[in-house]
Amino acid sequence: DAMYLKNISSVTEVSDGGWTATFELVIDNVNPNAADANYKLEKTKVLVQYIYGKNKKKRAILTTAADGTCSIKTKFLKSSSLPNGIETVELTVLIIVNKVSPWQPGLFDEVDVSKTAWDPGYISNSPSESAR
C-alpha cells in the first residue's frame, strides 16, 4: 500500500480589486487492503506551499476528510490589472503523511504535484493561460 495524489483542482473567484484561488486535493491509497488494521485515509496530513507575486510563499498543513479530500483558499491577491498585481498562484504538494502508508512523490501520483491558478481577469497571448 502507498499514498498517492489523485487530483488537484482549482477554482478562482474575483472580488473587488482582486481574486482568490481555492485548491482542492484528492489523496488516496493505491491498495488500502494491504495496509494494516490501523490504516485510515481520514486525517492524512498534507503539507502544501503556494507561491504568488515575486517569490512570496505561504505553507499550510491540510488534513484530509474521510473521502481523502482537503482544500486551501489563498489569501486575497491583488488583481493583475493593477500595478504590482498577481497573475498566478502555484500550489505544490510537498509532503503527504499517513501514520500507516508512505508517499513517494511521483511514484503513483495521477497528476503533477503542482497546480497553477490564474487571475480570472488576466489576458495572455497563450490560449491555455487566458481567462475564458
Secondary structure as UniProt FT lines:
FT   STRAND          3..15
FT   TURN            16..17
FT   STRAND          18..29
FT   HELIX           32..34
FT   TURN            37..38
FT   TURN            42..43
FT   STRAND          45..52
FT   TURN            53..55
FT   STRAND          56..63
FT   TURN            66..67
FT   STRAND          69..73
FT   STRAND          77..78
FT   TURN            80..81
FT   TURN            83..84
FT   STRAND          88..97
FT   TURN            105..107
FT   STRAND          114..118
FT   TURN            120..121
FT   HELIX           127..129
//
